[in-house]
Amino acid sequence: MALPFGLDRIFRRSAPALRTRGFEGAAMGRRWGDSPRFGRIESETGLALPTLRARSRHSAQNSPWASNGLHAIEAAAVGTGIVPASAHPDQATRRALGEAFAVWTAQADAEGRLDFYGQTAAVARAIAVDGEALVQIVETRDGLRLRHLPAELLAHDETRDGLPGGGYLVSGVEFNAAGERVAYMVHRDRAAFGMLAPARVPSEMILHIFRPVAAGQVRGIPWLTPALLRLRDEDQTEDALLMAAKVAALHAGFLIDQNATGPSPFTSADGDQRGTLLEAGLEPGTLRVLPAGFDIRFSSPQQMQQAVEFLGLQLRAIAAGLGVPEYLLTGDLRQANYSSLRASLVEFRRRIEAFQHLVLIRQFVRPVWERFIAHAVLRGAIDAPGFDDDPRPYMAAEFYPPAWPWVDPMKDAEAEAALIATGLKSRRQAVAERGYSVEQLDAEIAADRKRETALGLAFGAAPATTTEPAPDA
């Protein structure tokens, strides 16, 4: 029923205005017409991991920028090795454990190619390139061994539920009903990869190391993932610029017969293969008269305006995606100074230290140390009284990544000496960061002092001498 005249305007005026409330990032419309979306982390990872890993490996092996950035991460995170130092309360036991582990490091690789610290570097690089590292723990008669397996041997297509006891499989990782990792589905033979069904390997025999980026993540993703598309675009842009330079260097010309009546400039009047352009050729400083009706234009391909700036922007984005300072990606130090280098290194150091302590040490170095101690004690290689009652003192350890060299080594040494002098850092920690044992270092220093005194030499601090009393005058 229609409202009486005038009342319709009153009701319209009193009605509240329509309002749109919400986050702009979740709005729809022209600007979000083809908006990308990211689903559950494991769904996205399970589908994309093989492609991401293949493309990341390609960039790591073929792109100089990606290769340089990955080497920088490997060198900063591991360097010459992350050194464990026993924290047992007894000094003699600490020395025995440290010496036993130092001997074992040279035998750690099941394939005999690397020592333990080299394997740590290989694991760090695999995490960055493949997104994850897979290490098999092998117990032999001669002791514990580690075998670094390719990440693709962990079957990513093994996902199902309904396992006995309420367990389930996600991307090759088996969980029990409580959500704990209990086994891994690993392909047994690298040569027959994809041809044989994977074998179930208990979780205590496999170390699966990766940097999680979301809750519930089961498999790791390559660190180059945010930069893969830009690496591809940057490579194609460089190829296009190079091709344009090659075409420009050809100095090609195009003859235009403006009225279709001109004679051939390549054939003379008597019909032989001589003409205005071919008879004498083109030489610097010469002029040639073309036949009537002809014009000539030389190819001059348009170079991309501000190509260097554009490529620099791309490289900065790639460095940001990989998480390294730009100069570590490009090797370009033209715009760098002490302040800028130090500022970039401080931020890079914070990222690498988080990776060292939260991923490498937590998921690889510490489990290997604890497994080595337990295995050595059970084999009788280490005398460990009270281990059966309480193994924690023997398992306790501190882990020292390599020391960070600053831009100015003298200032770095002075700062470290000040930290030790004020009690903010121990000599044991400073020595372990350089890959040495403080007990071994002290013994070497004492031996040096003794030898210097016997030979009457003095290097650094003067050796102690006995002062003879002055004779009476």
C-alpha positions as CSV (number, residue, x, y, z in Angstrom):
1,M,0.0,0.0,0.0
2,A,1.3,3.4,-1.0
3,L,2.1,5.9,1.8
4,P,0.2,9.2,1.9
5,F,1.9,12.1,0.3
6,G,4.8,13.4,2.3
7,L,5.2,10.5,4.6
8,D,7.4,8.6,2.2
9,R,9.9,11.4,2.3
10,I,9.9,11.4,6.1
11,F,10.5,7.7,6.3
12,R,13.3,7.9,3.8
13,R,14.9,10.7,5.7
14,S,14.8,8.9,9.0
15,A,16.3,5.6,7.6
16,P,20.0,5.2,8.4
17,A,22.5,5.5,5.6
18,L,24.0,2.2,4.3
19,R,27.6,1.8,5.5
20,T,30.3,-0.7,4.5
21,R,32.4,-2.0,7.3
22,G,35.3,-4.4,7.1
23,F,39.0,-4.7,6.3
24,E,40.1,-3.3,3.0
25,G,42.4,-6.2,2.6
26,A,39.4,-8.5,2.6
27,A,37.2,-6.3,0.4
28,M,36.1,-7.2,-3.1
29,G,36.0,-5.1,-6.2
30,R,38.0,-4.1,-9.2
31,R,41.3,-3.8,-7.4
32,W,40.9,-7.2,-5.9
33,G,39.5,-8.9,-9.0
34,D,42.3,-11.4,-9.4
35,S,43.5,-11.4,-5.7
36,P,45.8,-14.3,-4.8
37,R,45.0,-16.4,-1.8
38,F,47.0,-18.7,0.4
39,G,45.3,-21.7,2.0
40,R,46.3,-24.0,4.8
41,I,50.1,-24.2,5.0
42,E,50.3,-28.0,4.7
43,S,47.9,-28.1,1.7
44,E,49.9,-25.5,-0.1
45,T,53.2,-27.0,0.8
46,G,52.2,-30.6,-0.2
47,L,51.1,-29.5,-3.6
48,A,53.9,-27.0,-4.4
49,L,57.0,-28.5,-2.8
50,P,58.3,-30.6,-5.7
51,T,58.0,-27.6,-8.1
52,L,59.4,-25.1,-5.6
53,R,62.4,-27.4,-4.8
54,A,63.1,-28.0,-8.5
55,R,63.0,-24.3,-9.3
56,S,65.1,-23.4,-6.3
57,R,67.7,-25.9,-7.2
58,H,67.8,-24.5,-10.7
59,S,68.3,-21.0,-9.5
60,A,70.9,-22.1,-7.0
61,Q,73.0,-23.8,-9.7
62,N,72.5,-21.3,-12.5
63,S,71.9,-17.9,-11.1
64,P,75.0,-16.1,-9.8
65,W,72.9,-14.0,-7.5
66,A,71.1,-16.9,-5.9
67,S,74.3,-18.9,-5.6
68,N,76.2,-16.0,-3.9
69,G,73.4,-15.4,-1.5
70,L,73.1,-19.1,-0.5
71,H,76.8,-19.4,0.0
72,A,76.7,-16.3,2.3
73,I,74.0,-18.0,4.4
74,E,75.9,-21.2,4.6
75,A,79.2,-19.5,5.6
76,A,77.5,-17.2,8.1
77,A,75.4,-20.0,9.8
78,V,78.1,-22.6,10.0
79,G,81.5,-21.3,8.9
80,T,84.0,-23.8,10.2
81,G,81.5,-25.5,12.4
82,I,79.1,-25.2,15.4
83,V,81.2,-26.6,18.2
84,P,79.5,-28.4,21.2
85,A,81.3,-28.1,24.5
86,S,80.4,-30.4,27.4
87,A,78.8,-28.8,30.4
88,H,79.4,-31.7,32.8
89,P,80.3,-30.4,36.3
90,D,83.5,-32.5,36.4
91,Q,86.5,-31.0,34.5
92,A,88.1,-34.3,33.7
93,T,84.8,-35.7,32.4
94,R,84.3,-32.5,30.2
95,R,87.8,-33.0,28.8
96,A,87.1,-36.7,28.0
97,L,83.8,-36.0,26.4
98,G,85.2,-33.2,24.3
99,E,88.2,-35.3,23.1
100,A,86.0,-38.2,22.2
101,F,83.6,-36.1,20.2
102,A,86.6,-34.3,18.4
103,V,87.9,-37.7,17.3
104,W,84.4,-38.8,16.2
105,T,83.8,-35.7,14.0
106,A,86.3,-36.9,11.4
107,Q,84.4,-40.3,11.2
108,A,80.8,-38.9,11.3
109,D,80.0,-39.1,7.6
110,A,78.8,-42.5,6.6
111,E,80.0,-41.8,3.0
112,G,83.4,-40.7,4.2
113,R,83.4,-37.3,2.4
114,L,82.9,-34.7,5.1
115,D,83.5,-34.4,8.8
116,F,80.7,-33.5,11.2
117,Y,81.2,-29.8,10.7
118,G,81.1,-30.2,6.9
119,Q,77.9,-32.1,7.2
120,T,76.5,-29.3,9.3
121,A,77.3,-26.9,6.5
122,A,75.7,-29.2,3.9
123,V,72.5,-29.4,6.1
124,A,72.4,-25.6,6.4
125,R,72.6,-25.3,2.6
126,A,70.0,-28.0,2.0
127,I,67.6,-26.2,4.3
128,A,68.0,-23.0,2.3
129,V,67.9,-24.6,-1.2
130,D,65.4,-27.5,-0.6
131,G,63.6,-26.1,2.4
132,E,64.5,-29.1,4.5
133,A,67.3,-31.6,5.2
134,L,67.0,-35.3,5.8
135,V,69.8,-37.0,7.9
136,Q,69.8,-40.7,8.6
137,I,71.4,-41.9,11.9
138,V,73.3,-45.2,11.3
139,E,74.6,-47.3,14.1
140,T,77.6,-49.4,13.2
141,R,80.2,-51.5,15.0
142,D,82.6,-48.7,14.7
143,G,80.2,-46.1,16.2
144,L,77.6,-43.7,15.1
145,R,77.4,-42.5,11.5
146,L,75.3,-39.8,9.7
147,R,74.1,-40.1,6.1
148,H,72.7,-37.0,4.4
149,L,69.8,-38.0,2.2
150,P,68.2,-36.0,-0.7
151,A,65.0,-34.3,0.5
152,E,63.0,-35.9,-2.3
153,L,63.5,-39.3,-0.8
154,L,61.0,-38.4,1.9
155,A,57.8,-39.3,0.1
156,H,55.7,-36.2,-0.1
157,D,52.7,-38.0,-1.7
158,E,52.1,-40.3,1.3
159,T,49.1,-38.7,3.0
160,R,46.4,-40.7,4.6
161,D,44.6,-41.4,7.9
162,G,43.2,-44.4,9.6
163,L,46.5,-45.9,10.6
164,P,46.5,-48.4,13.6
165,G,46.1,-46.7,16.9
166,G,44.6,-43.5,15.4
167,G,47.8,-42.4,13.6
168,Y,48.0,-40.7,10.3
169,L,50.4,-39.8,7.5
170,V,51.0,-36.2,6.2
171,S,53.4,-35.7,3.3
172,G,55.5,-38.8,4.2
173,V,55.6,-38.1,8.0
174,E,53.7,-40.4,10.3
175,F,52.1,-39.1,13.4
176,N,50.5,-41.0,16.3
177,A,47.1,-40.1,17.8
178,A,48.8,-37.5,20.1
179,G,50.3,-35.7,17.1
180,E,53.9,-36.9,17.7
181,R,56.2,-37.8,14.9
182,V,56.8,-41.6,15.1
183,A,58.1,-42.5,11.6
184,Y,59.1,-41.3,8.1
185,M,58.3,-42.9,4.8
186,V,61.6,-42.9,3.0
187,H,62.4,-44.3,-0.4
188,R,65.0,-47.0,0.0
189,D,67.1,-46.7,-3.1
190,R,68.1,-43.4,-4.8
191,A,68.7,-45.2,-8.1
192,A,65.2,-46.7,-8.0
193,F,63.5,-43.5,-6.7
194,G,59.8,-43.6,-7.6
195,M,59.9,-47.2,-8.6
196,L,59.7,-48.9,-5.2
197,A,57.3,-48.2,-2.3
198,P,58.9,-46.2,0.5
199,A,60.0,-47.9,3.7
200,R,58.9,-46.9,7.1
201,V,61.8,-45.6,9.2
202,P,61.3,-44.9,12.9
203,S,61.7,-41.3,13.8
204,E,64.6,-41.9,16.2
205,M,66.7,-42.9,13.1
206,I,65.9,-39.8,11.0
207,L,66.6,-36.1,11.6
208,H,64.2,-33.9,9.7
209,I,65.5,-30.3,9.8
210,F,63.6,-27.3,8.5
211,R,62.6,-23.8,9.5
212,P,58.9,-23.7,10.1
213,V,57.1,-20.6,8.9
214,A,53.5,-21.4,10.1
215,A,51.8,-23.5,12.8
216,G,51.2,-27.1,11.7
217,Q,53.8,-27.1,9.0
218,V,55.1,-30.6,8.3
219,R,57.5,-30.0,5.4
220,G,59.9,-27.1,4.8
221,I,59.8,-24.7,1.9
222,P,62.9,-23.3,0.1
223,W,64.2,-20.0,1.2
224,L,64.3,-18.8,-2.4
225,T,60.5,-19.2,-2.7
226,P,59.6,-15.4,-2.3
227,A,62.3,-14.6,-4.9
228,L,61.9,-17.3,-7.5
229,L,59.7,-15.3,-9.9
230,R,61.9,-12.3,-9.6
231,L,65.0,-14.3,-10.3
232,R,63.3,-15.6,-13.4
233,D,62.2,-12.1,-14.5
234,E,65.6,-10.7,-13.8
235,D,67.3,-13.4,-15.8
236,Q,65.0,-12.8,-18.8
237,T,65.5,-9.0,-18.5
238,E,69.2,-9.4,-18.7
239,D,68.9,-11.7,-21.7
240,A,66.7,-9.2,-23.5
241,L,69.1,-6.3,-22.8
242,L,72.0,-8.5,-24.0
243,M,70.2,-9.4,-27.2
244,A,69.3,-5.7,-27.8
245,A,73.0,-4.8,-27.4
246,K,74.0,-7.5,-29.9
247,V,71.4,-6.3,-32.5
248,A,72.6,-2.7,-32.0
249,A,76.2,-3.8,-32.6
250,L,75.2,-5.4,-36.0
251,H,74.5,-1.9,-37.3
252,A,72.0,-3.3,-39.8
253,G,70.4,-1.1,-42.4
254,F,67.2,-1.3,-44.3
255,L,66.8,0.1,-47.9
256,I,63.4,1.6,-48.7
257,D,62.3,2.0,-52.3
258,Q,60.0,5.0,-51.8
259,N,58.4,4.9,-55.3
260,A,59.2,1.4,-56.5
261,T,61.1,2.8,-59.5
262,G,64.7,2.9,-58.3
263,P,67.3,0.5,-59.7
264,S,68.9,-2.1,-57.5
265,P,71.7,-0.6,-55.4
266,F,73.5,-4.0,-55.4
267,T,73.6,-4.5,-59.2
268,S,75.4,-2.3,-61.7
269,A,73.9,-1.3,-65.0
270,D,75.7,-4.1,-66.9
271,G,74.1,-6.7,-64.6
272,D,77.2,-7.9,-62.6
273,Q,77.2,-8.1,-58.8
274,R,78.5,-4.7,-58.3
275,G,76.6,-1.6,-57.3
276,T,76.7,1.6,-55.3
277,L,76.9,-0.2,-51.9
278,L,78.9,-3.2,-52.8
279,E,81.5,-1.8,-55.1
280,A,83.5,0.2,-52.5
281,G,81.8,-0.9,-49.3
282,L,81.3,1.4,-46.3
283,E,84.3,2.9,-44.6
284,P,84.6,5.5,-41.8
285,G,84.1,9.0,-43.1
286,T,82.8,8.0,-46.5
287,L,79.6,9.1,-48.2
288,R,77.7,7.0,-50.7
289,V,75.0,8.2,-53.1
290,L,72.0,5.9,-53.4
291,P,70.1,5.4,-56.6
292,A,67.1,7.7,-57.2
293,G,64.1,6.7,-55.1
294,F,66.0,4.9,-52.3
295,D,66.2,5.8,-48.7
296,I,68.1,3.9,-45.9
297,R,67.4,3.5,-42.3
298,F,69.6,1.8,-39.7
299,S,68.3,-0.3,-36.9
300,S,68.5,1.4,-33.5
301,P,66.7,-0.8,-30.9
302,Q,65.4,1.1,-28.0
303,Q,67.3,0.3,-24.8
304,M,65.3,0.0,-21.6
305,Q,65.3,3.4,-19.9
306,Q,67.1,3.3,-16.6
307,A,67.9,-0.4,-17.0
308,V,70.6,-0.4,-14.4
309,E,68.3,1.1,-11.8
310,F,65.5,-1.4,-12.6
311,L,67.8,-4.4,-12.3
312,G,69.2,-3.0,-9.0
313,L,65.6,-2.8,-7.7
314,Q,65.1,-6.4,-8.7
315,L,68.3,-7.5,-7.0
316,R,67.3,-5.7,-3.8
317,A,64.0,-7.5,-3.8
318,I,65.7,-10.8,-4.3
319,A,68.1,-10.1,-1.5
320,A,65.2,-9.2,0.8
321,G,63.3,-12.3,-0.2
322,L,66.3,-14.5,0.6
323,G,67.1,-12.6,3.8
324,V,70.7,-11.4,3.0
325,P,72.2,-7.9,2.7
326,E,72.3,-6.7,-0.9
327,Y,76.1,-6.6,-1.1
328,L,76.3,-10.3,-0.1
329,L,74.0,-11.1,-3.0
330,T,75.7,-8.9,-5.7
331,G,79.2,-8.4,-4.3
332,D,78.8,-4.7,-5.1
333,L,80.5,-2.6,-2.4
334,R,80.6,0.7,-4.4
335,Q,77.9,2.4,-2.3
336,A,79.0,0.8,1.0
337,N,80.7,2.4,3.9
338,Y,81.6,1.4,7.4
339,S,78.2,2.5,8.9
340,S,76.1,0.9,6.2
341,L,78.0,-2.4,6.3
342,R,77.8,-2.6,10.1
343,A,74.0,-1.8,10.1
344,S,73.3,-4.5,7.5
345,L,75.5,-7.0,9.3
346,V,73.8,-6.4,12.6
347,E,70.4,-7.3,11.1
348,F,71.8,-10.2,9.1
349,R,73.5,-11.5,12.3
350,R,70.3,-11.5,14.2
351,R,68.6,-13.5,11.5
352,I,71.5,-16.0,11.3
353,E,71.7,-16.4,15.1
354,A,68.0,-17.2,15.2
355,F,68.5,-19.8,12.5
356,Q,71.6,-21.2,14.3
357,H,70.0,-21.6,17.7
358,L,66.4,-22.3,16.8
359,V,66.9,-24.7,13.8
360,L,70.5,-26.0,13.3
361,I,71.4,-26.5,17.0
362,R,67.9,-27.5,18.2
363,Q,67.1,-29.9,15.4
364,F,70.5,-31.2,14.3
365,V,73.6,-30.5,16.4
366,R,72.1,-31.1,19.9
367,P,70.3,-34.4,18.9
368,V,73.6,-35.6,17.3
369,W,75.6,-34.7,20.4
370,E,73.1,-36.5,22.7
371,R,72.9,-39.6,20.5
372,F,76.7,-39.7,20.2
373,I,77.1,-39.6,24.0
374,A,74.5,-42.3,24.6
375,H,75.9,-44.5,21.9
376,A,79.5,-44.1,23.1
377,V,78.5,-44.9,26.7
378,L,76.6,-48.0,25.7
379,R,79.6,-49.2,23.6
380,G,81.9,-48.6,26.6
381,A,83.9,-46.1,24.7
382,I,83.4,-43.5,27.4
383,D,83.5,-44.1,31.2
384,A,80.4,-42.6,32.6
385,P,79.6,-43.5,36.2
386,G,76.0,-42.8,37.1
387,F,74.9,-42.5,33.5
388,D,72.1,-45.0,34.0
389,D,70.7,-43.2,37.0
390,D,70.9,-39.7,35.6
391,P,72.2,-39.1,32.0
392,R,71.5,-35.4,32.0
393,P,75.0,-34.2,33.3
394,Y,76.6,-36.1,30.4
395,M,74.1,-34.8,27.8
396,A,74.4,-31.2,29.0
397,A,76.4,-29.1,26.6
398,E,76.8,-25.6,25.3
399,F,77.0,-24.9,21.5
400,Y,79.2,-22.2,20.1
401,P,78.7,-21.0,16.5
402,P,81.7,-19.4,14.8
403,A,82.6,-15.9,15.9
404,W,81.4,-13.0,13.8
405,P,84.2,-11.0,12.2
406,W,83.3,-7.3,12.0
407,V,84.4,-4.8,9.4
408,D,87.2,-3.7,11.7
409,P,89.0,-6.7,13.2
410,M,91.0,-4.5,15.7
411,K,87.8,-3.0,17.2
412,D,86.3,-6.5,17.2
413,A,89.2,-7.9,19.2
414,E,89.2,-5.0,21.6
415,A,85.4,-5.4,22.2
416,E,85.8,-9.1,22.8
417,A,88.6,-8.5,25.3
418,A,86.5,-5.9,27.1
419,L,83.6,-8.4,27.4
420,I,85.9,-11.0,28.9
421,A,87.5,-8.5,31.2
422,T,84.2,-7.3,32.6
423,G,82.8,-10.8,33.0
424,L,80.2,-10.6,30.3
425,K,81.8,-13.4,28.3
426,S,84.0,-16.3,29.3
427,R,87.2,-17.4,27.7
428,R,85.7,-20.8,27.1
429,Q,83.0,-19.3,25.0
430,A,85.4,-17.0,23.1
431,V,87.7,-19.9,22.4
432,A,84.9,-22.3,21.4
433,E,83.6,-19.8,18.9
434,R,86.9,-20.2,17.1
435,G,86.6,-24.0,17.0
436,Y,89.1,-24.8,19.7
437,S,89.0,-26.4,23.2
438,V,89.9,-24.0,26.0
439,E,91.7,-26.8,27.9
440,Q,93.8,-27.6,24.8
441,L,94.5,-23.9,24.2
442,D,95.6,-23.3,27.7
443,A,97.9,-26.4,27.6
444,E,99.5,-25.1,24.4
445,I,99.9,-21.6,25.8
446,A,101.6,-23.0,28.9
447,A,103.9,-25.2,26.7
448,D,104.8,-22.1,24.7
449,R,105.6,-20.1,27.8
450,K,107.8,-22.8,29.1
451,R,109.7,-23.2,25.8
452,E,110.1,-19.4,25.5
453,T,111.5,-19.1,29.0
454,A,114.0,-22.0,28.4
455,L,115.2,-20.3,25.2
456,G,115.2,-16.8,26.6
457,L,112.5,-15.6,24.2
458,A,109.6,-13.3,24.9
459,F,106.5,-13.0,22.7
460,G,103.5,-11.1,23.9
461,A,103.5,-11.1,27.7
462,A,107.0,-11.4,29.1
463,P,107.6,-14.8,30.9
464,A,108.0,-14.7,34.6
465,T,111.7,-14.3,35.8
466,T,113.4,-14.3,39.2
467,T,114.8,-10.9,40.2
468,E,118.3,-11.1,41.9
469,P,118.8,-8.7,44.8
470,A,121.0,-5.8,44.0
471,P,124.6,-6.0,45.6
472,D,125.4,-3.6,48.4
473,A,127.1,-0.5,47.3
